[in-house]
Amino acid sequence: MAADDKMKNTAEDLEGKAKEAAGKARGDEQQENEGKGQQAKADLKKAAENVKDAFKK
């Protein structure tokens, strides 16, 4: 996994966690769900990069 991609995925995951927490604090289900979606998207990207790395070896 390229370091740049890893940093972007981590940033997206953290942004999602922040959105989810803010949504919970405000009682805003839409924002909370957007945050969860961002986290899931980042997790899928991480998994795809891990698969690519496994085949490079």
Secondary structure per residue as TSV (DSSP state, phi and psi in degrees):
chain	resnum	aa	ss	phi	psi
A	1	M	-	360.0	129.9
A	2	A	-	-67.9	143.3
A	3	A	H	-59.8	-36.5
A	4	D	H	-63.2	-45.6
A	5	D	H	-63.7	-40.4
A	6	K	H	-62.4	-41.9
A	7	M	H	-66.0	-40.6
A	8	K	H	-63.7	-42.9
A	9	N	H	-65.0	-40.7
A	10	T	H	-65.4	-41.6
A	11	A	H	-62.9	-41.9
A	12	E	H	-65.0	-39.2
A	13	D	H	-63.7	-45.8
A	14	L	H	-64.5	-38.9
A	15	E	H	-63.6	-39.7
A	16	G	H	-63.9	-41.5
A	17	K	H	-63.9	-39.0
A	18	A	H	-66.2	-42.8
A	19	K	H	-62.4	-43.5
A	20	E	H	-61.6	-45.1
A	21	A	H	-63.9	-42.0
A	22	A	H	-64.5	-40.8
A	23	G	H	-63.2	-41.4
A	24	K	H	-64.0	-42.4
A	25	A	H	-64.5	-35.9
A	26	R	H	-90.6	-11.4
A	27	G	T	76.3	25.0
A	28	D	-	-98.8	96.6
A	29	E	H	-63.5	-35.8
A	30	Q	H	-62.3	-46.9
A	31	Q	H	-65.4	-39.5
A	32	E	H	-60.7	-44.3
A	33	N	H	-68.1	-36.0
A	34	E	H	-61.2	-41.2
A	35	G	H	-63.0	-43.3
A	36	K	H	-63.8	-38.0
A	37	G	H	-64.4	-42.1
A	38	Q	H	-62.1	-40.8
A	39	Q	H	-64.1	-41.8
A	40	A	H	-64.2	-41.9
A	41	K	H	-61.1	-44.2
A	42	A	H	-63.9	-39.9
A	43	D	H	-64.0	-40.2
A	44	L	H	-65.0	-40.2
A	45	K	H	-63.7	-41.4
A	46	K	H	-61.7	-44.0
A	47	A	H	-63.3	-42.2
A	48	A	H	-63.2	-41.9
A	49	E	H	-65.5	-38.0
A	50	N	H	-63.9	-38.9
A	51	V	H	-65.1	-45.0
A	52	K	H	-58.2	-44.9
A	53	D	H	-62.5	-37.8
A	54	A	H	-64.2	-35.9
A	55	F	H	-79.9	-17.7
A	56	K	H	-75.8	-21.5
A	57	K	-	-78.8	360.0
